[in-house]
Each structure stands twice: as structure tokens, then as C-alpha cells.
């Protein structure tokens, strides 16, 4: 494990920490973004601390022996974080579904397992040395070995179940996108490395585990900076040249009738267009309707939007198309600001994904038609 390698990892750790803090600040009512920001910040702090320590070890002792297999502390750290991260596909596809009770239900088994593991370390602490896989079966009668094998199996299969669940039950307003498949693929690769890390650890596997963890964190933290919900798209935000929007809704399996509050919100916003103000936020909407912000947010999420910002951007895109049809001689920049967008990159990305053409091309088409 070289100093250069650790220095690179430490740099990535600090990047994860900085992005995590930014995500926390920008999250608002987008709780998956908030929780991802907290995870990225925590990983950035923890890994930075550990890598600074490893830099000291590398300096003092160039050769380090990796001999301890089925380490309870390492497995419990993985188990806790892996199960939390595995909930993000569910949170992405079903905004607002994961309330505190459901999160607790999904994490109940990991909570019990981690509690048992910590209690054993605290009140017993007897650990049978295991230096190779061949030593597991001969020592399986030992209490700690049984516990360690149980924790290992649970730490492998529980995250898998959480990942597969939304893939098997995806009747929502949202569709899985390529980032979701990349995310799940990363977790499967990460799971394989974790198995090696736990059963056959060596310097290469140790380094690979560390670099994969921080690359994974930084990569998807950047995605959360770019998108409100990087792992799925609202069906009203997807360009589809063959199916009408109603057909897409039917295929997705509309989960429930539109709540009255959302109808009120939609009618007010489409009539008044307050979102053309670039500073418009959920506080102003709640005040206008004399409702609680939490109720406004819950109503928006009930229709598959990740939060207020994603919904408002959707309305702004629709309004841009309306203005472009009415004023085909206007330029993109003028109409973009008139709709309330402040970021050109966000506007172009969202518009292209929704309508399948760039804003400039869309306006050109309007001019030709007229």
C-alpha cells in the first residue's frame, strides 16, 4: 500500500466530504438527496481519518500483514451501510414511501444483528483466530464462529433482497434509468469485493475495497448534484416517440387517485405561474395555499415527484414549450429565464430528456411550423 495510492484516496475522501455537505445544504424536501449527502459526508470523514492513519502506518511499517478473517467489526460496518444504501432504489422509485416506520421495518433485521454483534464484543469478546477459509469448518462449534458466519451470510443476502425488491415491484410513476442499473451493478461488484475482503483478505483486496467505496460514493454524489433523482425518471419527464403519456401511465400502473391537495396545487400553479420567479420555493407555495410545507411536499411526492424542485422544473419545462409555441421568434435564453430557470445546464439537460430535442431545435421547429 503506497503513499501515492493513499494520497489519491485521501483526495477522493475530501471530495466526497465537500460534495456531501453541498448536498445536505441543497436537499430541501428531497430526503434521498439529504440522506445521500449525510452518507457521503460520513464516509468522507471516516475514510479521511482512516487513510491519515494508514499513511502513518505505511511510513512506520512498510509491510502490513492481513490475517484476520470474518472480522465482526468490519462486517457490522458493512452491514449497516450496505442496507441503508440498498434502500435508495426504493426511495428513488417511490418518493415519500419510506417513512420512519417503513425504514425501521426494512432495517429491523440489520438492527437486531448489529445489536447482537456489538453486545457479544462488549460482554464476551472471545474471538477464535481464523487465518484461512479452511479453519472455519473445524471451528464452527465455537460460539463466536457461529455468530461471525451468521453475520457474514446476513450481510450478503439482506442487501441483495433490498436491491431486488423494487425491481420486482415497480408499479409507480417513475421508471428505472441507466444510472439505477449502474448503481445496482456497482453494488453487486462491491458485494463480491466485500466477500473477498471478509474471507480472503490481502493487500490488493484491501486497497480495492477502499478505492471502490470512495469512487462509488463520489460518482453518485456527483449524480445527486446534477439530478434531483439520479436513479429514475418521472414518466412525465421521459421522451417517448411511440407511446402517448396516457399509455405510459397505464403501463406503469397508476398507484392511486390524485389527492385533492395536489389538484389544488396544480390548479394554482398552472393558473398563476408563480414559478416564473427564480426564487420561488415551497415556503411561498405553502403560504399562498395556507397549508403546511410538509403537506405540500407529501402531496407532490404522492404523484411520483421526488420533491418540490423536480415538480417545479417539470412545470417550467411545460411553460417553456407553451411560450416557445406562442413566441417562436424569441431566443432560448430569453424564454429560459422567463420560465424561472437559473441554470442553463439544468434546463438543457431536463428539456432534452423530456422532449428528445434540444431547446434550440424545438424553437426552430416551431418557426418552421409557423
C-alpha positions as CSV (number, residue, x, y, z in Angstrom):
1,X,0.0,0.0,0.0
2,X,1.9,3.0,-1.3
3,X,1.9,6.6,-0.1
4,X,0.8,7.8,-3.6
5,X,-2.2,5.4,-3.6
6,X,-3.3,6.6,-0.1
7,X,-2.8,10.2,-1.1
8,X,-5.2,9.7,-4.0
9,X,-7.7,8.0,-1.8
10,X,-7.5,10.8,0.7
11,X,-8.1,13.4,-2.0
12,X,-11.2,11.5,-3.1
13,X,-12.3,11.3,0.6
14,X,-12.2,15.1,0.9
15,X,-14.1,15.5,-2.4
16,X,-16.8,13.2,-1.0
17,X,-16.9,15.2,2.2
18,X,-17.3,18.5,0.3
19,X,-20.0,17.3,-2.1
20,X,-21.8,15.6,0.8
21,X,-22.0,18.9,2.7
22,X,-23.3,20.7,-0.5
23,X,-26.0,18.0,-1.0
24,X,-27.1,18.5,2.6
25,X,-27.4,22.2,2.1
26,X,-29.3,21.9,-1.2
27,X,-31.6,19.0,-0.4
28,X,-34.6,20.9,1.0
29,X,-37.5,18.4,0.9
30,X,-35.6,15.9,-1.2
31,X,-34.9,13.4,1.6
32,X,-32.9,10.8,-0.5
33,X,-30.6,13.6,-1.5
34,X,-30.3,14.7,2.1
35,X,-29.5,11.2,3.3
36,X,-27.0,10.6,0.5
37,X,-25.3,13.8,1.5
38,X,-25.1,12.6,5.1
39,X,-23.7,9.3,3.9
40,X,-21.1,10.9,1.7
41,X,-20.1,13.3,4.5
42,X,-19.8,10.4,7.0
43,X,-17.8,8.3,4.6
44,X,-15.6,11.3,3.7
45,X,-14.8,11.9,7.4
46,X,-14.4,8.2,8.3
47,X,-12.2,7.4,5.3
48,X,-10.1,10.5,5.6
49,X,-9.4,9.7,9.3
50,X,-8.5,6.1,8.4
51,X,-6.3,7.0,5.5
52,X,-4.4,9.5,7.5
53,X,-3.8,6.7,10.0
54,X,-2.7,4.3,7.2
55,X,-0.3,6.9,5.9
56,X,1.3,6.8,9.3
57,X,1.4,3.0,9.3
58,X,2.9,2.9,5.8
59,X,5.6,5.4,6.8
60,X,6.4,3.5,10.0
61,X,5.9,-0.1,8.9
62,X,6.0,-0.6,5.1
63,X,4.8,-4.3,5.3
64,X,1.4,-4.9,6.9
65,X,0.0,-8.5,7.4
66,X,-3.7,-9.0,6.7
67,X,-4.6,-12.2,8.6
68,X,-7.9,-11.7,10.4
69,X,-10.9,-13.2,8.6
70,X,-14.6,-12.8,9.5
71,X,-13.8,-9.7,11.5
72,X,-17.0,-8.8,13.3
73,X,-16.4,-5.0,13.5
74,X,-15.7,-4.8,9.7
75,X,-18.8,-6.9,8.9
76,X,-21.1,-4.8,11.1
77,X,-19.8,-1.6,9.5
78,X,-20.5,-3.0,6.0
79,X,-23.9,-4.5,7.1
80,X,-25.2,-1.2,8.5
81,X,-24.1,0.9,5.5
82,X,-24.9,-1.6,2.8
83,X,-28.5,-2.0,3.9
84,X,-29.0,1.8,4.1
85,X,-27.6,2.3,0.6
86,X,-29.6,-0.6,-0.7
87,X,-32.8,1.3,0.2
88,X,-32.0,4.1,-2.3
89,X,-33.6,2.3,-5.3
90,X,-36.9,2.0,-3.3
91,X,-36.7,5.7,-2.3
92,X,-36.0,6.7,-5.9
93,X,-38.9,4.8,-7.5
94,X,-41.4,5.6,-4.7
95,X,-40.9,9.2,-3.3
96,X,-42.5,9.6,0.1
97,X,-42.9,5.8,0.6
98,X,-40.1,5.4,3.0
99,X,-41.4,7.0,6.2
100,X,-39.8,6.4,9.5
101,X,-41.8,3.3,10.3
102,X,-41.1,1.6,6.9
103,X,-37.4,2.4,7.1
104,X,-37.3,0.9,10.6
105,X,-39.1,-2.2,9.2
106,X,-36.7,-2.7,6.4
107,X,-33.7,-2.2,8.7
108,X,-35.1,-4.2,11.6
109,X,-33.1,-7.4,10.9
110,X,-29.8,-5.5,10.5
111,X,-30.5,-3.5,13.7
112,X,-31.1,-6.7,15.6
113,X,-28.0,-8.4,14.1
114,X,-25.8,-5.4,14.8
115,X,-27.1,-5.1,18.3
116,X,-26.2,-8.8,18.9
117,X,-22.8,-8.4,17.4
118,X,-21.9,-5.3,19.5
119,X,-23.3,-7.0,22.6
120,X,-21.1,-10.0,22.0
121,X,-18.0,-7.9,21.6
122,X,-18.8,-5.8,24.6
123,X,-19.8,-8.6,27.1
124,X,-17.9,-11.6,25.9
125,X,-15.2,-10.5,23.4
126,X,-13.7,-14.0,22.9
127,X,-12.6,-14.3,19.3
128,X,-11.3,-17.5,17.7
129,X,-8.4,-16.7,15.4
130,X,-9.2,-17.6,11.8
131,X,-6.4,-17.1,9.3
132,X,-7.9,-19.1,6.3
133,X,-11.2,-20.3,5.0
134,X,-10.1,-23.9,5.8
135,X,-10.2,-23.1,9.5
136,X,-13.9,-22.0,9.6
137,X,-15.5,-25.5,9.5
138,X,-13.2,-27.1,12.1
139,X,-14.1,-24.2,14.5
140,X,-17.8,-23.9,13.7
141,X,-18.7,-25.3,17.1
142,X,-17.2,-22.2,18.7
143,X,-19.9,-19.6,19.6
144,X,-18.1,-16.7,18.1
145,X,-17.5,-18.5,14.8
146,X,-21.2,-19.4,14.5
147,X,-22.0,-15.7,15.2
148,X,-19.5,-14.5,12.7
149,X,-20.7,-16.8,9.9
150,X,-24.3,-15.8,10.6
151,X,-23.4,-12.1,10.4
152,X,-21.5,-12.7,7.2
153,X,-24.4,-14.6,5.5
154,X,-26.9,-11.9,6.6
155,X,-24.6,-9.1,5.5
156,X,-24.5,-10.7,2.0
157,X,-28.1,-11.6,1.4
158,X,-30.1,-8.9,3.2
159,X,-28.8,-6.1,0.9
160,X,-29.5,-8.3,-2.1
161,X,-33.1,-8.7,-1.1
162,X,-33.5,-4.9,-0.7
163,X,-32.0,-4.3,-4.1
164,X,-34.2,-6.9,-5.9
165,X,-37.4,-5.8,-4.2
166,X,-38.0,-2.6,-6.2
167,X,-37.1,-4.4,-9.5
168,X,-39.8,-6.9,-8.9
169,X,-42.5,-4.4,-7.7
170,X,-42.1,-1.3,-9.9
171,X,-45.7,0.0,-10.4
172,X,-45.0,3.6,-9.8
173,X,-44.9,7.0,-11.6
174,X,-41.2,6.5,-12.2
175,X,-39.0,4.4,-14.5
176,X,-35.6,3.0,-13.8
177,X,-32.9,4.7,-15.8
178,X,-29.3,3.8,-16.7
179,X,-27.9,5.3,-13.5
180,X,-30.0,2.9,-11.5
181,X,-28.6,-0.1,-13.4
182,X,-25.1,1.3,-12.9
183,X,-25.8,1.8,-9.2
184,X,-27.0,-1.8,-8.8
185,X,-24.1,-3.1,-10.8
186,X,-21.7,-1.2,-8.6
187,X,-23.3,-2.7,-5.5
188,X,-23.0,-6.3,-6.9
189,X,-19.3,-5.7,-7.7
190,X,-18.8,-4.1,-4.3
191,X,-20.6,-7.1,-2.7
192,X,-18.1,-9.5,-4.4
193,X,-15.2,-7.5,-3.2
194,X,-16.7,-7.5,0.3
195,X,-16.9,-11.3,0.3
196,X,-13.2,-11.4,-0.7
197,X,-12.4,-8.7,1.9
198,X,-14.1,-10.8,4.6
199,X,-12.9,-14.4,3.6
200,X,-9.6,-13.9,1.9
201,X,-8.2,-10.5,2.7
202,X,-4.9,-9.4,1.3
203,X,-3.3,-6.1,0.5
204,X,-4.8,-6.0,-3.1
205,X,-8.3,-6.8,-1.9
206,X,-8.0,-4.3,1.0
207,X,-6.9,-1.5,-1.4
208,X,-9.6,-2.4,-4.0
209,X,-12.3,-2.3,-1.3
210,X,-11.2,1.1,-0.2
211,X,-10.9,2.7,-3.6
212,X,-14.2,1.1,-4.8
213,X,-16.0,2.5,-1.8
214,X,-14.8,6.1,-2.3
215,X,-15.2,6.0,-6.1
216,X,-18.8,4.7,-5.7
217,X,-19.5,7.5,-3.2
218,X,-18.0,10.3,-5.3
219,X,-19.6,9.1,-8.5
220,X,-23.1,9.0,-7.3
221,X,-22.7,12.1,-5.1
222,X,-21.9,14.0,-8.4
223,X,-25.1,12.5,-9.9
224,X,-27.1,13.8,-7.0
225,X,-25.5,17.2,-7.7
226,X,-26.7,17.1,-11.3
227,X,-30.2,15.5,-10.7
228,X,-32.9,15.7,-8.1
229,X,-33.4,11.9,-8.5
230,X,-30.5,10.3,-10.4
231,X,-31.8,6.7,-10.4
232,X,-35.2,7.1,-12.0
233,X,-37.2,9.4,-14.2
234,X,-40.8,10.6,-13.7
235,X,-42.8,9.2,-16.6
236,X,-43.9,12.7,-17.4
237,X,-40.3,13.7,-17.8
238,X,-39.3,11.0,-20.3
239,X,-39.3,11.5,-24.1
240,X,-41.1,8.6,-25.8
241,X,-41.7,8.9,-29.5
242,X,-44.1,5.9,-29.8
243,X,-46.4,5.9,-26.7
244,X,-48.6,8.7,-25.5
245,X,-48.3,9.9,-22.0
246,X,-51.6,8.2,-21.0
247,X,-50.3,4.9,-22.4
248,X,-47.1,5.2,-20.4
249,X,-49.2,5.9,-17.3
250,X,-51.2,2.8,-18.0
251,X,-48.1,0.6,-18.4
252,X,-46.6,2.0,-15.2
253,X,-49.7,1.1,-13.2
254,X,-51.0,4.3,-11.7
255,X,-50.8,3.6,-8.0
256,X,-53.6,5.8,-6.5
257,X,-56.1,8.6,-7.4
258,X,-54.8,12.1,-7.3
259,X,-55.2,13.6,-3.8
260,X,-57.3,16.8,-3.6
261,X,-54.4,18.8,-2.3
262,X,-52.3,18.0,-5.3
263,X,-55.2,19.1,-7.6
264,X,-55.3,22.3,-5.7
265,X,-51.6,22.8,-6.0
266,X,-51.6,22.0,-9.7
267,X,-54.5,24.3,-10.5
268,X,-53.0,27.2,-8.6
269,X,-49.5,26.9,-10.2
270,X,-50.9,26.5,-13.7
271,X,-53.2,29.4,-13.4
272,X,-50.9,31.9,-11.6
273,X,-47.4,30.7,-12.9
274,X,-45.6,31.9,-9.7
275,X,-42.8,29.5,-10.5
276,X,-41.5,32.0,-13.1
277,X,-39.9,33.8,-10.2
278,X,-36.5,32.2,-9.9
279,X,-36.6,32.5,-6.1
280,X,-39.9,30.7,-5.8
281,X,-39.9,28.0,-3.2
282,X,-42.1,25.6,-1.2
283,X,-42.4,28.1,1.6
284,X,-44.1,30.6,-0.7
285,X,-46.4,28.0,-2.1
286,X,-47.5,26.8,1.3
287,X,-48.2,30.4,2.4
288,X,-50.3,31.1,-0.7
289,X,-52.4,28.0,-0.1
290,X,-52.4,28.3,3.7
291,X,-51.1,24.8,4.1
292,X,-48.1,23.2,5.9
293,X,-45.0,22.7,3.9
294,X,-44.9,19.0,4.9
295,X,-48.4,18.5,3.5
296,X,-47.5,20.3,0.2
297,X,-44.4,18.1,-0.1
298,X,-46.3,14.9,0.6
299,X,-48.9,15.7,-2.0
300,X,-46.3,16.4,-4.7
301,X,-44.4,13.2,-3.8
302,X,-47.7,11.2,-3.9
303,X,-47.6,11.8,-7.7
304,X,-44.1,10.5,-8.1
305,X,-42.1,13.7,-8.0
306,X,-39.0,13.5,-5.7
307,X,-39.7,16.9,-4.3
308,X,-40.8,20.4,-4.9
309,X,-37.8,21.3,-7.1
310,X,-38.3,18.4,-9.5
311,X,-42.0,19.2,-9.8
312,X,-41.4,22.9,-10.4
313,X,-38.8,22.2,-13.1
314,X,-41.4,20.0,-14.8
315,X,-43.9,22.8,-14.8
316,X,-41.3,25.3,-16.1
317,X,-40.4,23.0,-19.0
318,X,-44.1,22.8,-19.9
319,X,-44.4,26.5,-19.7
320,X,-41.3,27.0,-21.9
321,X,-42.9,24.9,-24.6
322,X,-46.0,26.9,-24.3
323,X,-44.1,30.2,-24.6
324,X,-42.0,28.9,-27.5
325,X,-45.1,28.0,-29.4
326,X,-46.6,31.4,-28.8
327,X,-43.4,33.4,-29.4
328,X,-41.3,31.4,-31.9
329,X,-39.1,34.4,-32.7
330,X,-37.8,34.6,-29.1
331,X,-34.4,33.1,-28.2
332,X,-33.8,30.2,-25.8
333,X,-32.1,32.3,-23.2
334,X,-34.9,34.8,-23.0
335,X,-37.6,32.1,-22.6
336,X,-35.5,30.1,-20.2
337,X,-35.2,33.0,-17.8
338,X,-38.9,33.9,-18.3
339,X,-39.8,30.4,-17.2
340,X,-37.8,30.7,-13.9
341,X,-34.7,28.6,-14.7
342,X,-31.4,29.9,-13.4
343,X,-29.1,27.1,-14.6
344,X,-28.6,26.7,-18.4
345,X,-27.1,23.2,-17.9
346,X,-30.0,22.0,-15.8
347,X,-32.5,23.5,-18.3
348,X,-30.9,22.0,-21.4
349,X,-30.4,18.6,-19.8
350,X,-34.0,18.3,-18.5
351,X,-35.5,19.7,-21.7
352,X,-33.6,17.3,-23.9
353,X,-34.5,14.3,-21.7
354,X,-38.2,15.2,-21.7
355,X,-38.8,16.2,-25.3
356,X,-36.0,14.4,-27.1
357,X,-34.6,17.5,-28.8
358,X,-32.6,20.5,-27.6
359,X,-34.4,23.7,-26.8
360,X,-32.9,25.4,-29.8
361,X,-34.1,22.7,-32.1
362,X,-37.5,22.8,-30.6
363,X,-37.8,26.6,-31.3
364,X,-36.5,26.1,-34.8
365,X,-39.2,23.5,-35.4
366,X,-41.8,26.0,-34.1
367,X,-40.6,28.6,-36.5
368,X,-40.8,26.2,-39.4
369,X,-44.4,25.2,-38.5
370,X,-45.5,28.8,-38.4
